[in-house]
Amino acid sequence: MSLTHWLVVAVLVLLLFGRGKISDLMGDVAKGIKSFKKGMADDETADAPPAAPARTIDHQPAPPPAAAPAPERTEVRS
């Protein structure tokens, strides 16, 4: 894929589609991208829950963890 290859491809595309059609196509693509971004932004704002009010944080030490309860013993009869 050399520079010459890309120049030949560009010339062929210009000859086939013409300068006006390519600019129209790029304008349509840009409009589509803008519309997509706007739709994504609308979806995010509609799906987002309302913000919760701010809370203050008390700097108190956490209570020590409770001891784990002893496992229950079951009697096995044979």
Buried (B, 14 or more C-beta within 10 A) or exposed (E): EEEEEEEEEEEEEEEEEEEEEEEEEEEEEEEEEEEEEEEEEEEEEEEEEEEEEEEEEEEEEEEEEEEEEEEEEEEEEE
